[in-house]
Amino acid sequence: MDSPGTLYLQIAHTLAASIRGGVLARGERLPSLRDLAAQHGVSLSTAVQAYRALEDMRLVETRPRSGFFVAARPPKPPVPETTRPPADSREVGIDAQAAHAMRFAHEEGYITFGAAAPSDELFSVERIRRTVMRAAQRHRAALCEYVLGSGHETLRRAIARHALRLGCQLKPRDIVATNSCLESITLCLRAVTQPGDVVALESPTYFGFLEILQSLHLRALEIPTHPRDGLSLDALELALDTQPVKALLLSPTLSNPMGGSLPTAERKRLARLVSARGIAMIEDVLHNDLAEQEDKRRAVRSFDPTGHVMLCGSFSKTIAPGLRVGWVEAGRWTEPVRRMKMATSGSQTTFIELAMAELLNHTGNEAGFRQMRHTIGVRVDEARRLIAGSFPKGTRVTDPAGGYILWVEMPRAVDSQALFTACLAERIAIAPGTLFSASDRYRHCIRLGVGGRWDDTQRHALMRVGELARPDAAGHARAGDRASARSTSRVTSCGSAMPEASNMRGNRLIDVKPGSVLTSLTNGWPRSSRKKSMRARSRQPSTRNASRASARRRDAVASSRRAGTSRRAPCSARYLAS
């Protein structure tokens, strides 16, 4: 039985999901303490703890002698509208652009919003470390064994149990362990397509999917997608009627980057559609455990009795990113996928699989998922408020019911590529919208991941992105100052690049400290002039004696003039006197 501490969090997260999802409106009255306790069969003290937790989330407010109410939340930007991608399929060519953008998203020294990856603070790092060490110790012989097969039986049983959370009853023998969810998707596409075939997917879609299509020489057909309710099934049916679609590659829960999730009725309809058409659907369930509403965690595969839905997942977003364990259950294509896996990369590391199995079987996983969803939900709400206050007027941003990815749609005058470059100059990494489509759409959009570290540095950096997106700031960055900024920027807590005030007087540098850099004031000078200037400043007396030295120089010049000679003051004295 759950402990009282766990019970109050369960109640709090349930109400929080209803508030964030719009089920409970702003200002709506909530059940009294006694009514809440009676509804959930808990004690009065547990109900008090649940409301306190909601007050800490700033979702509930207490009114004297009136009770508990949904808090009045600050105004937020509107969400984007349903996308309108091209009606025909396209060849994909984004790999170089994606590699360039993601290089900075993971590079040390950058404040990154470009990667959709969680930070270690969201996980129990010590528990993962102990589990891996224990597995390596217990199964040390496996370190010297060359293993073949579809994955350790213990892991496949643990994955089958985990799939029950998705509403799926899988047989362990049909599950194939992989190195990642992306490898699982690649194997599925290879099993059901040939080069030149058309694959339908959401628009915008995860750039990793597009890179896979490009590597397999497949064409992308983008389907209109709503930021809250996901893929438009009406548009998908029309595409199936008019285009030679061979497979679907979809993320029905918390799609990347829009964050939309199909309603339950649409999931059932989608399962019937692929079964009736006899078409393969590859379902990415990577983010399902992060969905705030339980019905949105249920996979489309759970409604598919014919095996046309191929299920792909991993635990890199929810349990242990560093272990790199994925899996696939390919339905009626299980054997082709199994053979391709063996031919491509063989089997995985046994003790890593056993460590992941132990982590999957841990009894505290559900509580850990609830805590992660709560932490991320509060963070996403705060990020949306910052975007509303700092980005250009007219900006729209998604409001996902789970996950840590935001899709920001700015006015069309904003060029996300120019914004990407301007942000890099200030050591901030974002993902430009052009990465997420095979066409040239979404140039005015960006994807922001807020799953990394979150403190004042990240908050100020996010506001700085909004400032750079404004027309005057973006135009300044495009005008050619980016190269200067890259060479002279120093990242501060607010993401700005300015020289220290102690180094400035009258727009001149007067005290260049060892290891410091000159500002863009000197970057326009010829190299020889910069060297001469720095040598001159290195010969300067200290600023404390500057006025005394200047007085002596002036006296010397006056004396020489009285004597009938002309003596010019040295450069350093003229510089300090100016």
C-alpha positions in Angstrom: 0.0 0.0 0.0 1.2 3.5 -0.7 2.5 5.6 2.1 0.7 8.8 3.0 3.5 10.9 1.6 3.1 9.2 -1.8 -0.7 9.5 -1.6 -0.7 13.3 -1.2 1.6 13.6 -4.2 -0.7 11.4 -6.2 -3.7 13.6 -5.4 -1.7 16.8 -6.0 -0.4 15.7 -9.4 -3.8 14.6 -10.5 -5.3 18.0 -9.7 -2.3 19.7 -11.3 -2.7 17.8 -14.5 -6.4 18.9 -14.6 -5.5 22.5 -14.0 -2.8 22.6 -16.6 -4.9 20.7 -19.1 -7.8 23.2 -18.7 -10.2 20.8 -17.1 -10.3 23.0 -14.0 -10.6 26.7 -15.1 -9.0 29.7 -13.5 -10.9 30.8 -10.4 -12.9 27.6 -10.2 -13.7 26.4 -6.7 -12.1 23.1 -5.6 -13.4 20.5 -3.2 -13.1 21.3 0.5 -10.6 19.4 2.6 -13.2 17.0 3.9 -14.7 16.4 0.4 -11.2 15.8 -1.0 -10.3 13.4 1.7 -13.6 11.5 1.2 -13.2 11.4 -2.6 -9.8 9.8 -2.4 -10.3 7.8 0.8 -7.5 9.4 2.6 -7.1 11.2 6.0 -7.7 14.9 6.5 -4.0 15.6 7.0 -3.2 13.9 3.6 -5.7 16.3 1.9 -4.0 19.3 3.6 -0.6 18.1 2.3 -2.0 17.8 -1.2 -3.4 21.4 -1.2 -0.1 22.7 0.2 1.8 21.0 -2.6 -0.5 22.7 -5.1 0.0 26.0 -3.4 3.8 25.5 -3.8 3.2 24.9 -7.5 1.3 28.2 -7.6 -1.7 26.4 -9.0 -4.1 26.8 -6.1 -4.8 29.7 -3.8 -6.6 29.8 -0.4 -9.3 32.4 0.2 -10.2 33.1 3.9 -13.5 31.6 4.8 -14.1 30.5 1.2 -11.9 27.5 0.5 -9.5 26.6 -2.2 -9.6 27.9 -5.8 -7.6 27.5 -9.0 -5.1 30.3 -8.9 -5.3 33.2 -11.4 -2.3 32.4 -13.6 -0.4 35.2 -15.4 -1.3 35.8 -19.1 0.5 33.5 -21.5 1.1 33.7 -25.2 -1.4 31.9 -27.4 -0.6 28.5 -28.9 0.2 28.1 -32.6 -2.5 27.0 -35.0 -2.6 23.7 -37.0 0.3 23.6 -39.3 -0.1 23.6 -43.1 2.7 21.7 -44.7 3.1 21.1 -48.5 0.7 18.5 -50.0 3.4 16.6 -51.9 6.3 14.4 -50.6 9.8 15.9 -50.5 13.3 14.6 -50.6 15.2 15.2 -47.3 18.5 17.1 -47.0 19.0 18.4 -43.5 21.8 16.3 -42.1 24.6 18.9 -42.3 22.4 21.6 -40.9 21.2 19.4 -38.0 24.8 18.3 -37.2 25.9 22.0 -37.1 23.1 23.0 -34.8 23.4 20.0 -32.4 27.1 20.4 -32.1 26.6 23.6 -30.1 23.6 22.1 -28.2 26.0 19.7 -26.4 29.2 21.7 -26.3 30.6 22.8 -22.9 30.4 26.5 -22.2 27.1 27.0 -23.9 23.7 27.6 -22.3 21.6 25.2 -24.3 18.0 25.1 -25.2 18.7 23.3 -28.5 18.8 19.7 -27.1 15.6 17.8 -26.1 17.5 16.0 -23.3 17.0 15.9 -19.5 19.7 16.9 -17.1 21.1 14.6 -14.5 19.3 16.5 -11.7 16.0 14.9 -12.9 17.3 11.4 -12.2 18.5 9.3 -9.2 22.2 9.3 -10.4 23.4 7.4 -7.3 20.8 4.7 -7.7 21.8 4.2 -11.3 25.5 4.1 -10.4 24.9 1.4 -7.7 22.7 -0.6 -10.0 25.3 -0.7 -12.8 28.1 -1.5 -10.4 26.1 -4.3 -8.9 25.2 -5.8 -12.3 28.9 -5.7 -13.4 29.9 -7.4 -10.2 27.3 -10.1 -10.3 27.8 -10.9 -14.0 31.5 -10.2 -14.4 31.9 -13.2 -16.6 29.6 -11.5 -19.2 32.3 -9.0 -19.8 34.3 -11.6 -21.6 31.5 -13.3 -23.4 30.5 -12.7 -27.0 26.7 -12.8 -26.8 24.2 -13.3 -29.6 20.5 -12.9 -29.6 17.7 -10.3 -29.3 18.6 -9.2 -25.7 18.8 -10.8 -22.3 15.6 -12.6 -21.3 15.5 -10.7 -18.0 15.5 -7.4 -19.9 12.8 -8.4 -22.3 10.5 -9.6 -19.5 11.1 -6.2 -17.7 10.2 -4.3 -21.0 7.0 -6.4 -21.4 6.0 -5.5 -17.9 6.7 -1.9 -18.5 4.6 -2.0 -21.7 1.6 -2.8 -19.5 1.7 0.9 -18.5 1.2 1.7 -22.2 -1.9 -0.6 -22.3 0.1 -3.2 -24.4 0.4 -6.9 -23.7 3.7 -7.9 -25.4 5.4 -11.3 -25.4 9.0 -11.1 -24.2 10.2 -13.4 -27.1 8.9 -10.8 -29.6 10.9 -7.9 -28.1 14.2 -7.0 -29.6 16.7 -4.9 -27.5 18.5 -2.2 -29.4 21.0 0.6 -28.8 18.4 3.4 -28.9 14.9 4.3 -30.0 16.4 5.8 -33.2 18.0 2.4 -34.1 14.6 0.7 -33.5 12.9 3.1 -35.9 15.7 2.7 -38.5 15.3 -1.1 -38.3 11.5 -0.8 -38.8 11.8 1.5 -41.8 14.3 -0.8 -43.4 11.9 -3.7 -42.9 8.9 -2.1 -44.6 10.3 0.4 -47.2 12.6 0.6 -50.2 14.6 3.6 -51.4 12.3 6.2 -53.0 9.2 5.2 -50.9 7.0 7.8 -49.2 6.8 8.0 -45.4 4.1 10.1 -43.7 4.9 11.9 -40.5 3.8 14.9 -38.4 4.7 18.4 -39.4 6.9 19.8 -37.9 8.6 16.5 -37.0 11.7 15.5 -35.1 14.8 16.2 -37.2 16.3 12.8 -36.2 13.4 11.2 -38.1 14.2 13.2 -41.2 17.9 12.3 -40.9 16.9 8.6 -40.9 14.7 9.1 -44.0 17.6 10.9 -45.7 20.0 8.1 -44.9 17.6 5.5 -46.3 16.7 7.6 -49.4 13.1 7.9 -48.5 10.7 10.8 -49.2 8.9 12.7 -46.4 5.2 13.5 -46.6 4.3 16.0 -43.9 0.8 15.9 -42.4 -0.9 18.9 -40.7 -0.5 18.7 -36.9 -2.3 20.5 -34.1 -0.1 21.7 -31.2 -2.4 20.1 -28.6 -4.3 17.2 -30.3 -1.5 16.0 -32.6 -1.8 14.7 -36.1 -4.9 15.5 -38.2 -6.4 12.1 -39.1 -8.6 13.7 -41.7 -5.5 15.0 -43.5 -3.8 11.7 -43.1 -6.7 9.8 -44.7 -6.7 12.3 -47.6 -2.9 11.7 -48.0 -3.4 7.9 -48.1 -6.0 8.4 -50.8 -3.8 10.6 -53.0 -0.2 9.6 -52.2 1.7 6.3 -52.4 2.4 6.2 -48.7 4.3 3.0 -47.6 4.6 3.7 -43.9 3.7 6.1 -41.1 6.3 7.3 -38.6 4.4 9.0 -35.7 4.7 10.1 -32.1 1.1 10.1 -30.9 2.1 11.1 -27.4 4.0 14.4 -26.9 5.3 14.7 -30.4 8.6 16.3 -31.0 8.7 19.4 -31.3 5.0 20.4 -31.0 4.2 18.4 -27.9 0.7 17.3 -29.2 -1.0 14.1 -28.0 -3.8 12.3 -29.8 -7.1 11.9 -27.9 -8.1 8.4 -27.1 -10.8 8.3 -29.7 -8.3 9.4 -32.4 -5.9 6.7 -31.3 -8.6 4.0 -31.8 -9.4 5.5 -35.2 -5.8 5.5 -36.2 -5.4 1.9 -35.3 -8.4 1.0 -37.3 -7.1 3.0 -40.3 -3.7 1.3 -40.5 -5.3 -2.1 -40.1 -7.9 -1.4 -42.8 -5.3 0.0 -45.2 -2.7 -2.7 -44.5 0.0 -0.1 -43.9 2.8 -0.2 -41.4 2.8 2.4 -38.6 6.0 2.9 -36.6 4.9 4.3 -33.2 7.5 6.2 -31.1 6.6 5.8 -27.4 9.7 7.5 -26.1 7.9 10.3 -24.1 4.7 8.4 -23.1 5.7 8.2 -19.4 6.0 12.0 -19.3 2.4 12.6 -20.3 0.4 14.2 -17.5 -2.9 12.5 -18.3 -3.0 8.8 -18.0 -5.1 8.2 -21.1 -2.5 10.0 -23.2 0.1 7.4 -22.1 -1.7 4.6 -23.8 -0.1 3.5 -27.0 -1.9 3.2 -30.3 -0.6 -0.3 -30.4 -2.9 -1.2 -27.5 -5.9 -0.7 -29.9 -4.3 -2.7 -32.8 -5.2 -6.4 -33.0 -3.6 -7.1 -36.4 0.0 -6.2 -35.7 0.3 -3.3 -38.1 1.7 -1.0 -35.4 5.4 -1.4 -34.7 6.3 -0.2 -31.2 9.6 1.6 -30.6 11.0 3.0 -27.3 13.8 3.5 -25.0 14.4 4.9 -21.5 16.8 7.8 -22.3 14.2 10.4 -21.3 12.8 8.8 -18.1 15.1 6.3 -16.3 18.7 6.2 -17.4 19.9 8.3 -20.4 23.5 7.1 -20.3 22.7 3.4 -20.6 21.5 3.7 -24.2 19.0 0.8 -24.1 16.2 0.8 -26.6 13.7 -1.8 -27.8 11.2 -2.6 -30.6 8.3 -4.9 -30.9 7.6 -5.0 -34.6 4.3 -6.9 -34.8 4.0 -8.8 -38.0 7.5 -7.7 -39.1 9.2 -9.0 -35.9 11.4 -11.6 -37.7 12.7 -9.3 -40.5 13.6 -6.7 -37.8 15.3 -9.3 -35.7 17.4 -10.4 -38.6 18.3 -6.8 -39.6 19.4 -6.1 -36.0 21.7 -9.1 -35.9 23.2 -8.2 -39.3 23.6 -4.5 -38.4 24.9 -4.2 -34.8 24.5 -7.6 -33.2 23.5 -7.8 -29.5 24.1 -5.4 -26.6 26.3 -5.4 -23.5 24.8 -8.0 -21.2 25.5 -6.4 -17.8 24.1 -3.1 -19.1 20.9 -4.9 -20.1 20.7 -6.5 -16.7 21.2 -3.2 -15.0 18.4 -1.7 -17.0 16.2 -4.6 -16.1 16.8 -4.0 -12.4 16.0 -0.3 -12.9 12.8 -1.1 -14.7 11.7 -3.4 -12.0 12.3 -0.9 -9.2 9.1 -0.3 -7.2 9.7 3.5 -7.0 9.5 4.2 -10.7 6.0 5.4 -10.7 6.7 7.9 -7.9 9.8 9.0 -9.8 7.8 9.6 -13.0 5.3 11.7 -11.0 8.0 13.8 -9.5 9.6 14.3 -12.9 6.3 15.3 -14.4 5.7 17.8 -11.6 9.2 19.3 -11.8 9.0 19.6 -15.6 5.4 21.1 -15.5 6.4 23.9 -13.2 9.5 24.6 -15.3 7.5 24.7 -18.6 5.0 27.1 -17.0 7.7 29.4 -16.0 9.4 29.2 -19.4 6.2 30.1 -21.1 5.7 33.2 -18.8 9.3 34.3 -19.6 8.6 33.9 -23.4 5.4 35.9 -23.0 7.3 38.8 -21.4 10.4 38.9 -23.5 9.7 37.6 -27.1 8.4 39.8 -29.9 4.7 40.8 -29.9 2.6 38.2 -31.7 4.7 35.2 -30.6 2.9 31.9 -30.0 4.2 29.0 -28.0 2.9 25.5 -27.4 1.5 24.4 -24.0 2.2 20.7 -23.9 0.5 18.4 -21.3 3.9 16.9 -20.4 7.5 16.8 -21.5 10.0 19.6 -21.6 9.9 20.8 -25.3 8.4 24.1 -26.4 7.7 25.1 -30.0 7.9 28.9 -30.4 6.2 30.5 -33.4 7.4 34.1 -33.8 6.3 36.8 -36.3 7.3 35.9 -39.8 9.8 38.8 -40.0 12.0 36.9 -37.6 14.5 34.6 -39.2 15.3 31.7 -36.9 18.7 31.0 -38.7 19.8 34.6 -38.1 18.6 34.3 -34.5 20.5 31.0 -34.1 23.7 32.7 -35.2 23.1 35.7 -33.0 22.5 33.5 -30.0 25.7 31.5 -30.7 27.6 34.8 -30.4 26.4 35.0 -26.8 27.0 31.3 -26.1 23.4 30.3 -26.2 22.2 27.3 -28.3 18.7 27.0 -29.8 17.3 24.8 -32.5 16.1 26.8 -35.6 12.7 25.7 -37.0 14.1 24.8 -40.4 15.5 21.6 -38.9 12.0 20.2 -38.4 10.8 20.0 -41.9 11.9 18.7 -45.3 10.5 21.9 -46.8 11.7 25.4 -46.1 8.9 26.1 -43.7 9.1 27.1 -40.0 11.9 29.6 -40.7 10.2 31.9 -38.1 10.0 29.2 -35.5 12.4 27.7 -33.0 12.4 24.7 -30.6 13.4 25.2 -27.0 14.2 22.4 -24.7 14.0 23.2 -21.0 14.9 19.7 -19.7 18.5 20.8 -18.9 19.7 22.7 -15.9 17.3 25.4 -14.8 18.4 28.3 -12.7 18.8 32.1 -13.0 21.4 31.7 -15.7 19.0 29.8 -17.9 16.1 32.1 -17.1 18.1 35.2 -18.1 19.4 33.4 -21.2 15.9 32.6 -22.3 14.9 36.2 -22.0 18.0 37.2 -23.9 16.9 35.0 -26.8 13.6 36.9 -26.8 15.5 40.2 -26.9 17.6 39.0 -29.8 14.5 38.0 -31.7 13.1 41.5 -31.7 13.5 43.3 -35.0 16.1 45.9 -33.9 18.3 43.3 -32.1 18.0 40.7 -34.9 18.8 43.3 -37.5 21.9 44.4 -35.5 23.1 40.8 -35.4 22.5 40.3 -39.1 24.3 43.6 -39.9 27.7 42.0 -39.4 28.6 42.4 -35.7 28.3 38.7 -35.1 32.0 38.0 -35.8 33.1 40.7 -33.5 30.7 39.5 -30.8 32.0 35.9 -31.1 35.6 37.0 -30.5 35.0 39.3 -27.7 31.9 38.0 -25.9 32.1 37.1 -22.3 29.0 35.1 -21.0 27.5 36.7 -18.0 24.6 35.5 -15.8 22.1 37.3 -18.0 23.7 36.1 -21.3 24.9 39.6 -22.4 28.4 40.3 -23.8 29.8 43.5 -22.4 33.3 44.5 -21.1 33.6 45.1 -17.4 32.8 48.6 -16.3 36.2 48.9 -14.4 37.9 48.6 -17.8 36.1 51.6 -19.4 36.6 55.3 -19.2 35.6 57.8 -21.9 35.1 54.8 -24.3 38.8 53.8 -23.9 40.3 50.8 -22.3 42.7 52.1 -19.6 43.5 49.0 -17.6 43.8 45.7 -19.6 44.2 42.9 -17.1 46.1 39.8 -17.9 43.8 37.2 -19.6 41.2 39.8 -20.4 40.1 40.6 -23.9 39.7 43.9 -25.8 36.3 44.9 -26.8 35.0 45.4 -30.3 36.4 49.0 -30.1 39.7 47.6 -31.2 38.5 44.8 -33.4 38.1 47.1 -36.3 41.7 48.3 -36.2 44.4 46.8 -38.4 46.4 44.1 -36.7 49.6 46.3 -36.6 47.7 49.1 -35.0 46.3 46.8 -32.3 49.8 45.6 -31.5 51.2 49.1 -31.3 48.3 50.2 -29.1 48.7 47.2 -26.7 52.5 47.9 -26.5 51.8 51.5 -25.7 49.4 50.6 -23.0 51.8 48.1 -21.5 54.2 51.0 -21.0 51.6 53.2 -19.3 52.1 54.1 -15.6 49.4 53.0 -13.2 46.2 55.0 -13.3 46.7 56.2 -9.7 49.8 58.1 -10.8 48.4 59.2 -14.2 47.6 62.7 -13.2 51.0 63.3 -11.6 52.8 61.9 -14.6 50.8 64.1 -16.9 51.6 67.2 -14.9 55.3 66.4 -15.1 55.1 66.0 -18.9 53.3 69.3 -19.3 55.9 71.1 -17.2 58.6 69.5 -19.3 56.9 70.6 -22.6 56.4 74.2 -21.3 60.1 74.4 -20.2 61.3 73.2 -23.5 59.2 75.8 -25.3 60.5 78.6 -23.1 64.0 77.4 -24.0 63.1 77.7 -27.7 62.9 74.0 -28.4 59.9 71.9 -29.5 59.4 68.7 -27.7 56.4 66.4 -28.4 55.0 64.5 -25.4 55.2 60.7 -25.7 52.3 58.7 -27.0 51.5 57.2 -23.6 51.2 60.6 -22.0 49.0 62.0 -24.7 46.8 58.9 -24.4 46.4 59.3 -20.6 45.7 63.0 -20.9 43.0 62.7 -23.5 
